[in-house]
Amino acid sequence: MSLLSVNNLKKYFPVKTSLFRTSYVKAVDGISFSIEKGRTLGLVGESGCGKSTIGRTILFLYEPTGGEIIFDGNKLSSSNISSYRSRMQIVFQDPYSSLNPRMTIGDIVGEPVSIQSSKISRKERAEIVLNQLKLVGLNTDHLNRYPHEFSGGQRQRISIARALTTHPDFIVCDEPVSALDVSIQAQVINVFTELKQKLELAYLFIAHDLSVVRHISDEIGVMYLGKMVERCPADELYKNPAHPYTIALLSAIPVPDPEVSRNRSRILLTGDVPNPMNPPSGCRFRTRCSYAKNICAEQEPEIKEISAGHTCACHFCGNL
């Protein structure tokens, strides 16, 4: 059984366009997926496609507009989400702004423990904090220091340690390495991978870089303008991409070999991402797609399974 199941999830944000009229930004518009315990779903796409909104809506940091979220067999709602807070955590994108600069590392990492259990003693809390810091590669010398004394990679380790203190089963990783130097990104990815194996954690790993999610994800979902356009096992996505948008994203990944880089063709998408308040009819990607036909404007493509575990939302999936 899946640890987390998301069914037809929607999140619309109201925007006042005039005195008497309100439009809606369809940030997430009918997304479905599931994640098993100890597995990672990587979520990729351009900025503004709704990736982070999905993560925050699952945790009820945003109230869902529609659909259902089922965690460990129970349907989540605003009335019962507090019972699951300790089991569902988040690591934010920017380690510089997600840590309180006036709190010591010991207090930052220990705060969730105090919130979850007011009866815990100071000694027990300190022991839990030390254990979590060790898990992410930090030591006791860091307890009484402040966030500004650490590098970006160390701060993100502190954020991970804070998320682990309540012993969660599921963590939303909201672009956790995009604000870090490339040399540090691999270290933080390795921390996530080791913790996943040790603690059997399930991740929703959000990123805009396909080369990053490849190393940690068991499955990858590609999003465009609030829709999931393709989802499949990680290796399958890189070997047999089916959606034109996925193919374009993969063509943009830098290749370290100059000769290979010169000989391959990069697909350049024309135009800008459409307005999410007024998305195109039919397929939302059609305005930037070189394969678009009349049917793409008339009908929204259904999500089809083109091989085992490989789904795609395109009228021409597998025939490009």
C-alpha positions as CSV (number, residue, x, y, z in Angstrom):
1,M,0.0,0.0,0.0
2,S,1.2,3.5,-0.8
3,L,2.3,5.7,2.1
4,L,1.0,8.8,0.2
5,S,-1.7,9.0,-2.5
6,V,-2.7,12.2,-4.2
7,N,-5.9,12.1,-6.3
8,N,-6.9,14.8,-8.7
9,L,-5.3,17.5,-6.4
10,K,-6.2,21.1,-7.3
11,K,-5.0,24.4,-5.9
12,Y,-6.4,27.7,-7.3
13,F,-5.3,31.1,-6.0
14,P,-7.9,33.9,-6.3
15,V,-6.6,37.1,-8.0
16,K,-8.7,40.3,-8.1
17,T,-8.6,41.5,-11.7
18,S,-11.1,44.4,-11.3
19,L,-13.5,45.8,-8.7
20,F,-16.1,43.2,-9.3
21,R,-14.2,40.4,-10.9
22,T,-12.0,37.6,-9.5
23,S,-9.9,35.3,-11.6
24,Y,-8.0,32.2,-10.5
25,V,-4.4,31.1,-11.0
26,K,-4.6,27.4,-11.5
27,A,-1.3,26.5,-9.9
28,V,-2.2,22.8,-9.5
29,D,-4.9,21.5,-11.7
30,G,-5.8,17.8,-11.3
31,I,-2.6,16.1,-10.2
32,S,-2.5,12.4,-9.2
33,F,0.4,10.2,-8.0
34,S,1.4,7.9,-5.1
35,I,4.6,7.4,-3.2
36,E,5.5,4.2,-1.3
37,K,7.5,4.0,1.9
38,G,11.3,4.3,1.3
39,R,10.7,5.6,-2.3
40,T,11.3,9.0,-3.9
41,L,9.2,10.8,-6.5
42,G,11.2,13.6,-8.2
43,L,9.1,16.5,-9.5
44,V,10.6,18.6,-12.2
45,G,9.5,21.5,-14.5
46,E,10.1,25.2,-15.2
47,S,9.7,27.8,-12.5
48,G,6.0,28.6,-11.9
49,C,4.7,25.2,-13.0
50,G,3.2,24.4,-9.6
51,K,5.8,22.0,-8.1
52,S,6.3,23.8,-4.8
53,T,2.6,24.4,-4.5
54,I,2.0,20.7,-4.7
55,G,4.4,20.1,-1.8
56,R,2.9,22.8,0.4
57,T,-0.7,21.7,-0.4
58,I,0.0,18.1,0.6
59,L,1.2,19.4,4.0
60,F,-1.8,21.8,4.2
61,L,0.4,24.8,4.3
62,Y,-2.1,25.7,1.5
63,E,-5.7,24.6,1.7
64,P,-6.5,22.4,-1.3
65,T,-9.1,23.6,-3.7
66,G,-10.1,20.1,-4.7
67,G,-9.1,16.5,-4.8
68,E,-8.0,14.3,-1.9
69,I,-4.7,13.5,-0.1
70,I,-4.5,10.1,1.6
71,F,-1.6,9.5,4.0
72,D,-1.1,6.0,5.5
73,G,-4.6,5.0,4.6
74,N,-6.3,8.1,6.1
75,K,-7.8,11.0,4.2
76,L,-6.2,14.3,5.3
77,S,-8.2,17.5,6.0
78,S,-7.7,20.8,7.8
79,S,-9.4,19.3,10.8
80,N,-7.1,16.3,11.3
81,I,-3.8,17.4,9.7
82,S,-2.3,18.4,13.1
83,S,-2.3,14.7,14.0
84,Y,0.1,14.0,11.1
85,R,2.4,17.0,11.4
86,S,5.1,15.0,13.1
87,R,5.1,12.3,10.3
88,M,5.2,14.8,7.4
89,Q,7.9,17.4,7.2
90,I,9.5,19.8,4.8
91,V,13.0,21.1,3.9
92,F,12.8,24.5,2.3
93,Q,14.7,25.8,-0.7
94,D,16.7,28.6,1.0
95,P,18.7,27.6,4.1
96,Y,19.6,31.3,4.6
97,S,16.0,32.4,5.3
98,S,14.5,29.2,6.7
99,L,16.6,29.3,9.9
100,N,15.9,31.8,12.7
101,P,19.1,33.9,12.9
102,R,18.5,34.6,16.6
103,M,18.3,31.0,17.7
104,T,21.2,28.6,18.3
105,I,21.4,25.4,16.3
106,G,20.5,23.4,19.4
107,D,17.3,25.4,19.8
108,I,16.5,25.3,16.1
109,V,16.8,21.6,15.8
110,G,15.1,21.0,19.2
111,E,12.1,23.2,18.7
112,P,10.0,20.6,16.9
113,V,10.6,18.2,19.7
114,S,9.4,20.7,22.3
115,I,6.3,21.5,20.2
116,Q,5.4,17.8,19.8
117,S,6.0,16.9,23.4
118,S,5.8,19.5,26.2
119,K,6.7,16.9,28.8
120,I,10.1,16.0,27.4
121,S,13.0,16.9,29.7
122,R,15.9,19.1,28.7
123,K,18.3,16.2,28.8
124,E,16.1,14.0,26.5
125,R,15.7,16.9,24.1
126,A,19.5,17.5,24.0
127,E,20.1,13.8,23.3
128,I,17.6,13.8,20.4
129,V,19.2,16.9,18.9
130,L,22.7,15.4,19.1
131,N,21.5,12.2,17.4
132,Q,19.9,14.2,14.6
133,L,23.0,16.4,14.1
134,K,25.2,13.3,13.9
135,L,22.9,11.8,11.2
136,V,23.5,14.7,8.9
137,G,27.3,15.0,9.6
138,L,27.4,17.7,12.2
139,N,28.8,17.5,15.8
140,T,28.3,18.7,19.3
141,D,30.6,21.8,18.7
142,H,27.8,23.2,16.5
143,L,25.1,23.2,19.2
144,N,25.6,26.7,20.6
145,R,26.5,28.4,17.4
146,Y,24.2,30.6,15.2
147,P,23.1,30.1,11.6
148,H,25.3,33.0,10.2
149,E,28.4,31.0,11.3
150,F,27.7,28.2,8.8
151,S,28.1,27.7,5.1
152,G,25.0,27.2,2.9
153,G,25.6,23.4,2.8
154,Q,25.9,23.2,6.6
155,R,22.7,25.3,7.0
156,Q,20.8,22.9,4.8
157,R,22.1,20.0,6.9
158,I,20.7,21.8,9.9
159,S,17.4,22.2,8.1
160,I,17.4,18.4,7.4
161,A,18.2,17.6,11.0
162,R,15.3,19.8,12.2
163,A,12.9,17.9,9.9
164,L,14.1,14.6,11.3
165,T,13.6,15.3,15.0
166,T,9.9,14.3,14.9
167,H,10.9,11.0,13.2
168,P,8.8,11.6,10.0
169,D,7.9,9.0,7.4
170,F,7.6,11.5,4.6
171,I,9.5,14.7,3.7
172,V,8.8,17.3,1.0
173,C,12.2,18.5,-0.3
174,D,11.3,21.8,-1.9
175,E,14.3,22.5,-4.2
176,P,16.7,21.8,-1.3
177,V,19.9,22.2,-3.4
178,S,19.1,24.9,-5.9
179,A,20.4,27.7,-3.6
180,L,23.7,25.9,-3.1
181,D,27.0,25.8,-5.0
182,V,27.3,22.9,-7.5
183,S,30.2,21.5,-5.5
184,I,28.0,21.3,-2.3
185,Q,24.9,20.0,-4.1
186,A,26.3,16.5,-4.4
187,Q,27.1,16.4,-0.7
188,V,23.6,17.3,0.3
189,I,22.1,14.8,-2.2
190,N,24.2,12.1,-0.6
191,V,22.9,13.1,2.9
192,F,19.3,12.6,1.6
193,T,20.2,9.3,0.0
194,E,21.9,7.9,3.1
195,L,19.0,9.0,5.3
196,K,16.5,7.4,3.0
197,Q,18.3,4.1,3.2
198,K,18.8,4.2,7.0
199,L,15.3,5.5,8.0
200,E,13.2,4.2,5.1
201,L,12.0,7.8,4.4
202,A,9.7,8.7,1.5
203,Y,10.5,11.9,-0.4
204,L,8.7,14.2,-2.7
205,F,11.9,15.8,-4.2
206,I,11.1,19.0,-6.1
207,A,13.7,20.5,-8.5
208,H,13.9,22.2,-11.8
209,D,17.2,20.4,-12.7
210,L,16.7,17.0,-14.3
211,S,20.3,16.1,-13.7
212,V,19.9,16.6,-9.9
213,V,16.7,14.4,-9.5
214,R,18.2,11.6,-11.5
215,H,20.5,10.6,-8.7
216,I,18.0,10.4,-5.9
217,S,14.6,9.6,-7.5
218,D,13.0,6.2,-8.1
219,E,10.4,7.8,-10.2
220,I,10.1,11.2,-11.9
221,G,7.1,13.3,-12.7
222,V,7.4,16.2,-15.2
223,M,5.1,19.2,-14.7
224,Y,4.0,21.9,-17.1
225,L,1.6,24.7,-16.2
226,G,-0.2,22.9,-13.3
227,K,-0.4,19.5,-15.1
228,M,1.6,16.4,-14.8
229,V,2.6,15.6,-18.4
230,E,4.8,12.5,-17.9
231,R,5.6,10.1,-15.1
232,C,7.8,7.0,-15.1
233,P,10.8,5.3,-13.4
234,A,13.8,7.5,-13.4
235,D,16.0,5.5,-15.8
236,E,13.1,5.1,-18.2
237,L,12.6,8.8,-18.4
238,Y,16.2,9.4,-19.6
239,K,16.2,6.5,-22.0
240,N,12.7,6.8,-23.5
241,P,11.2,10.2,-22.9
242,A,7.7,10.3,-24.5
243,H,6.4,13.9,-24.1
244,P,7.7,16.7,-26.3
245,Y,8.3,18.9,-23.2
246,T,10.3,16.2,-21.5
247,I,12.4,15.7,-24.6
248,A,13.1,19.5,-24.7
249,L,14.1,19.5,-21.0
250,L,16.5,16.6,-21.4
251,S,18.1,18.2,-24.5
252,A,19.1,21.2,-22.3
253,I,21.1,19.1,-19.7
254,P,24.7,20.1,-20.0
255,V,27.1,17.3,-21.2
256,P,30.7,17.4,-19.9
257,D,32.1,15.8,-23.1
258,P,32.6,18.7,-25.6
259,E,32.4,16.4,-28.7
260,V,29.1,14.8,-27.6
261,S,27.8,18.3,-26.7
262,R,28.7,19.6,-30.2
263,N,27.1,16.7,-32.0
264,R,23.8,16.6,-30.2
265,S,20.8,18.9,-31.1
266,R,19.2,21.1,-28.4
267,I,15.5,21.7,-28.7
268,L,14.7,25.4,-28.0
269,L,11.2,26.2,-26.9
270,T,9.7,29.3,-28.5
271,G,7.6,31.8,-26.6
272,D,6.9,32.1,-22.9
273,V,4.9,30.0,-20.5
274,P,1.2,31.0,-20.9
275,N,-0.7,32.8,-18.3
276,P,-1.9,30.3,-15.7
277,M,-5.1,32.4,-15.2
278,N,-5.9,31.8,-18.8
279,P,-4.2,28.6,-20.0
280,P,-4.5,27.5,-23.6
281,S,-7.4,25.3,-24.6
282,G,-6.7,21.6,-25.1
283,C,-3.1,20.7,-24.4
284,R,-1.4,23.5,-22.3
285,F,1.9,22.9,-24.0
286,R,0.6,23.2,-27.6
287,T,1.6,26.9,-27.9
288,R,5.3,26.0,-27.6
289,C,5.2,22.5,-29.2
290,S,6.6,21.8,-32.7
291,Y,4.4,18.7,-33.0
292,A,1.1,20.5,-32.3
293,K,-1.9,19.7,-34.5
294,N,-5.5,20.9,-34.6
295,I,-6.5,18.2,-32.1
296,C,-4.1,19.6,-29.5
297,A,-6.2,22.8,-29.4
298,E,-9.6,21.0,-29.4
299,Q,-9.0,18.2,-26.9
300,E,-7.1,18.0,-23.7
301,P,-4.9,14.8,-23.9
302,E,-5.7,12.0,-21.5
303,I,-3.0,10.5,-19.4
304,K,-2.2,7.2,-21.1
305,E,0.0,4.3,-19.9
306,I,2.5,3.7,-22.8
307,S,4.5,1.0,-21.0
308,A,4.6,-0.5,-17.5
309,G,4.7,2.4,-15.0
310,H,5.2,5.0,-17.8
311,T,2.3,7.5,-18.3
312,C,2.2,10.4,-20.6
313,A,-0.4,13.1,-21.4
314,C,0.1,13.8,-25.2
315,H,-2.0,12.9,-28.3
316,F,1.2,11.7,-30.0
317,C,3.0,9.9,-27.1
318,G,5.3,7.2,-28.5
319,N,4.9,8.5,-32.1
320,L,7.2,11.5,-32.1
